[in-house]
Amino acid sequence: MTVPPIEGFWLPRQVRDAILTPETEFEERTFVNGQPASVQAPGAVTARWPRLDSRQWAALLQSLERNCSLPPKGGDFWRRFQAAINHAGRRLADPSNPLHQRAIQTLPGYTGYSPAMIHLALRALDLFSLDQLPATFSFTPTWQAIEKWQPMSGLPGRARFFSQQPWREIYSRSPILSQRPIYERSAPPQVVIGYGAGNVPGAALLIALLAQAIALSAAMPVIIVRNSRHEPIFSPLVLQAMEEADPDLLCTTALLVWDFEDQALQRDLLSRADLVIAAASDETIVNLRRQFDAARRARPPAKHPLRFHAHGHKVSFSAIGAEMLTSAEGDPDSGKSSMEIAARLAALDSILWDQNGCLSARVHFVEERAGQDANAEDYAHCLLGQLHHLSAWLPLGGWPRRLLHERFDRYKNLERVGLTKVFSDYDDEFLVILDRRPLDAAAFRQQVNDCQGRVIVVRPVAHRMDIPRRYLRLIPKENLQSLSVAMGEPGQALGDEFLQFAAECGACGVTAIRTVGRGAFPQLAYSWDGLIPLDLMDERPPGYFCTIEFDYPYEQILTTYRLMERI
Amino acid sequence: MGEAMIRVEETVERRLRGSGKQLQLADFWQIPPPSRPEILFQAIQASHAWHFMHNPAYHDALAARKIGAEISLQDLPRLLRPTSQTFKSYIDILGTPFPQDQPRRFMAWLLDHLSIHPMADRAPAERIGQLKDRYPSLEALLQDIERLYADLGIEILTSSGTSGRSTILARDQRAIERTVESFYLCFQRYFGMQLDHRAIFIMPRQTRIAMARMVGFSLRQVGVPPENTFFTIPFPAYPDQVRIRSGRAYRPGWQGWLERRVLNPFMNWMNEHTVSPQAVRRAVDLLLQAEADGAKILLFASWVHLHAVALTLRDQKRVLQLPPGSLLGTGGGFKEFYPSVPEQIRHDLAQSVRTTDGQPAPVRDVYGMAEANWAAMQCAAGNYHIPPWVYVAVLDADDRFQIAPDATGILAFFDPQGGGDLIPAFFKTADQMRLVNGSTAYDPALDCPCGEAGAYIAQGSIQRVDLLDEAGCAAQI
């Protein structure tokens, strides 16, 4: 039976009725198990989106601009926004709700991820906490953040700024300059153009919601986001649910698919944009930036600053502190040891989205310390057990097992000469390797590249500082993203040693430090690839932020663990 | 002759009921295609048992996959090791792509991957100590290894190594003989090569690149006399030179600086402005001479060089008229940004090189790789025929055989007959293709239009797939 195409786009109801006509052409894409397929293929899922002509695009832009006066602002916006998000979250998490069912029926076939993975994503929406978003707009980092971690007012965690202008160092040394804010107020964007890519659900949604947050302190901009052809389904479902709750909130937002190669359209859209948010491949970002610069040169001088927020391809890691390598009870509720909890959550960080995400942990660095109950080998063994458990619950998606097999063979070959130890079997749908070899930059990068599709390398370090000093510095700064940490003792706040470690990681290019288990759930209030929400509105000199998303790591780890157990 | 080969041949011979003769590879053409898989499976069993016993790397790789010395038909996919990494694994183990820096560790790796008889004296492993601490080049190391292991008849071959990471593998005399036999049988059968051909190669005479070397050897075996065999690139192509010219991997330190800044640009400039034009001019001269003499030719070169021949003739406003039976052959070879596709090159060749019966000279491609002791040659209908002594199948994305007479997937091959004693010739390639009448599936209705029965790769279907698709937003760095 052929299932009718699902909509891979979203337009506000009233705009849609005005723009789409029976003559509108639609483009369709069909996938089975994440691979392009014919419509007739068993299990085929087809998504469609309209191909707007220039007249329709003009009408769309006009309608969205006209609607800009309708959405609420400030506190009213926030209250209604949260209500709408909660409504959508409840609908998506409820297995009896048609929206949930549609997601479950279509996303696995189209994207290739297992139904259980989609289930988990729908039920773990709580982990995308938006409560903290308003606080981030009142956070005013000063130049002191070059030298020390700054508390983020109203938010757990700290922020540090890594300037690309070395002379800014003097700011941090001057008692007066160091108190000056890094950001300067500027006019908020009126038109935001976003680009989502890849097959991990929700990239376009994340951009749309982030742009919506501008309404916390300014008028809602026009938001047009290009949806991903590889996963066009999830974001429209959420926006549809939000619209049901509060149509005014989304009346300036559109989610469509168009071609990067459509030069005229790209030029038109980019020449209107005050802010471009691009989450795409590095190559696409280079092209978009070029197009944006050309469009910017062609337009009359803007009153607003024109910004380009690039979120290219990235890699992330996990770091397990020696204090977690203990068989002592870590969670009084479950009786699990700290090592089991750390391994379970770090495993999740790696296997969620089958390690295809930029947030997926590739290598697990494990700090070994003399006198500790366990070492990296014990951790790898524990990780193996957790992966067996999690894989039964969250099976690998429809990716070729060939790649896993080839990596298994490669590391088994190294095991023969005593260079590595492979813990998993040929038929396991994951790979766990313990690798103590010293590697040069090229070999380490190769290893990081190997770690996709559920391939986890456990790499022992004698001290946690070795993580940035020996390894992270081998990765190009612009490719590093987040570090999920399992560190700290019960009740222990962020100490100097941890902050020094975090600072060195930040200096290598890490832009977000969160606790294990939260790797796949980025928090909008914190740094996303070095940009914080203030970057949507205000201006600052070049550089990037690294944020720590917690005050008490151990407690946050336990909270995450219990939440995951509940799900 | 190795024990394994004797056993394999005995097995096969038993299957050739009533033939009463010494087994030859050519006999496989006499076996009807539906009967071949069973015979080959028995040969694979025997070959596997030998290598499992004598080849440490193979033994351990398969043991890790829970395969023992005895196998069933269902185990076949698990015997396959990837061509893309098996004979490049020295890089991981040495921690460098330059074996000349760690000759003894490299040799230990190489021996680990070979199936060698237990030896009473001068055991291979004991000779490792005779290697020097370092060698100035990979070629120097390989020559010394060949000298040191001359009694084993080891000859070391490489892939073209244009990725900067060379496949390095060894063949013994038996394997070389079998490979040469395999190539010349296919040359005869699919290209119609005979003694009266004049062979012109736009390639160096001295090279370790497996396919180029075997093609040259095989023509000698066909009986083409040395005075009728020409190599138009006058310089040797040692692995170090190939690596530097490819520009993908350089030595560390000052040597690397020199390679990157001086040698690479110089070699490429020389190649573009002197070596290649000279080689092409020489080839054209030889072709003109052959035309004048009325001699049939086989011109074998990369696509780029074949194109250069066509363009040179066009510039000279010449259209060659060669005797029927003349042939242009290629084993691929494209520059990364070469502006013309094979179709364009074929078109340009058809304008410049013709036979006296008024037809364009046929252009045939050869599909092969360093790890294979065979090659699939393109027939007149454009398909690539797998020699019948090779068992082929295509794998799906999960490494399972696709048992269908017409299937597309990653090519896997088993060459128990031609593969020799030294290396288990059971590999999965990095090439996706449409395979017709492979594995145990055979449909006579799908036989190639050229009339040849048996497995073939459909024209235009070969694609490399070893690059990982980026599914999400995770980077390859």
Interface residues (C-beta under 8 A of the other chain):
Chain A: G34 G112 A197 G198 N199 V200 A203 H230 A279 S281 D282 H311 G312 H313 K314 V315 W353 D354 Q355 N356 G357 C358 S360 W399 P400 R401 R402 L403 H405 E406 F408 D409 R410 K412 N413 L414 R416 V417 L419 V422 D425 Y426 R437 L439 D440 A443 R445 V448 N449 Q452 I475 P476 N479
Chain B: P56 A57 D60 A61 A64 R65 K66 R78 R81 P82 S84 Q85 S89 D92 I93 G95 D112 L395 A397 D398 D399 I410 L468 E470 A471 G472 C473 A474 A475 Q476 I477
